Amino acid sequence: MAKRRMFSLDVVDTDNFLDMPLSAQALYFHMGMRADDDGFVASPLRIQKITGASNDDLKLLIAKGYVIPFESGIVVITHWKQQNSVKADRYTPTVHIEERNMLNVDDSQAYRMEPKWNQIGTTAEPQYRLVEDRSVKYRTVEESDKYCAEPQRASAPDPVSQDIDFAEVEPLILNDGSEWRPTKRDVEEWERLYSGVDVIRELLRMRQWTLSNPGKRKTRRGARRFCTNWLDIEQNRARPAYSPGSDKYTGRINAVDNW
């Protein structure tokens, strides 16, 4: 594993990053120094104790999208490939193969979790069905219906995976016209992190913003980040340490427009 690491100002010199407590920022830098050559951190809790950071600092890094957690307890630094490249003769692939296979790298060279479904919207994920002799697999329900005597189409009302427990809030409208809701776990986490904000009320305001600004609606991938950025701004507007005329927070709508 390489002993030198780099951090890009494009990632750490932003309002979104600098608005975090110094303890959360320090935790991010220390995890970056101890990550393997693919950005995976095997012992984030140990590093948290070394730096004196709290559980909320780690949760804040996750909520803001700077690290991605796995059920195994391992985390990966989201923007690792934007900040670090190791020469081939010094590169050691990560040993966390299972976790690495759960990730994709997007156009900005950031890690993204491989979704368990194609999309949560009006179009269901393609379904597979075996014909009677179980030797042929058809790609979609529509194709298999051509060969089945009694076609069984997917139920139309809700294509979303039933394993996901969504919050009972008004959905945000996305740039493709589909809807997106946070999970109950998302809302519970936000209510813990943003204790000075009425999260449910702000989610309703976010929906109204998406209705009023169709040209600025977010993608499905960016919806959760949109929510956390909005709540960050509202949380800081609620803090007495920030004056209403601060240059950093001149207004929520202007800040949202620039995400």
Long-range contacts (C-beta under 8 A, 24 or more apart in sequence): 1-36, 1-37, 1-92, 2-37, 2-86, 2-90, 2-91, 5-32, 5-33, 5-35, 5-83, 5-84, 6-83, 6-84, 7-32, 7-83, 8-79, 8-82, 8-83, 10-82, 11-66, 11-79, 11-82, 11-83, 15-248, 16-64, 16-229, 16-232, 17-64, 17-66, 19-232, 19-236, 20-57, 20-60, 20-61, 20-64, 21-57, 21-60, 23-51, 23-52, 23-53, 23-54, 23-57, 24-53, 24-57, 24-58, 24-60, 24-61, 26-51, 26-53, 27-51, 27-53, 27-57, 27-58, 27-61, 28-61, 28-66, 28-67, 28-77, 31-67, 31-75, 31-77, 32-77, 32-83, 35-76, 35-77, 35-80, 36-92, 36-94, 36-95, 36-96, 37-84, 37-86, 37-90, 37-91, 37-92, 37-93, 37-94, 38-76, 38-80, 38-93, 38-94, 38-96, 38-100, 39-76, 39-77, 39-80, 39-81, 39-84, 39-94, 39-111, 40-74, 40-75, 40-76, 40-94, 40-96, 40-99, 40-100, 41-67, 41-74, 41-75, 41-76, 41-77, 42-74, 42-96, 44-73, 44-74, 44-75, 45-73, 56-192, 56-193, 59-189, 59-192, 59-193, 60-193, 63-189, 63-190, 63-193, 63-228, 64-225, 64-228, 64-232, 65-224, 65-225, 65-228, 68-103, 68-111, 68-113, 70-99, 70-102, 72-96, 72-98, 72-99, 74-99, 76-103, 76-111, 77-111, 78-110, 78-111, 79-109, 79-110, 79-111, 80-111, 81-105, 81-109, 81-110, 81-111, 82-108, 82-109, 82-110, 106-221, 112-221, 116-161, 117-160, 117-161, 119-178, 119-220, 120-159, 120-160, 120-164, 120-178, 120-180, 120-220, 121-159, 121-174, 121-176, 121-178, 121-179, 121-180, 121-220, 122-159, 122-177, 122-178, 123-159, 124-154, 124-159, 125-159, 127-154, 167-203, 169-200, 169-203, 169-204, 170-203, 170-204, 170-207, 171-207, 172-203, 172-206, 172-207, 172-210, 172-217, 172-218, 172-223, 172-226, 172-227, 173-207, 173-210, 173-211, 173-214, 173-217, 174-210, 174-217, 174-218, 174-219, 174-220, 174-223, 175-217, 175-218, 175-219, 176-219, 176-220, 178-220, 180-220, 180-223, 182-224, 182-227, 186-224, 186-227, 190-227, 190-228, 190-231, 193-231, 193-235, 194-231, 194-232, 194-234, 194-235, 196-234, 196-235, 196-238, 196-239, 197-231, 197-234, 197-235, 197-238, 199-231, 202-230, 202-231, 202-234, 203-227, 206-230, 209-253, 209-256, 213-257, 216-256, 216-257, 218-259, 222-259, 225-259, 226-256, 226-259, 229-255, 229-256, 229-259, 230-256
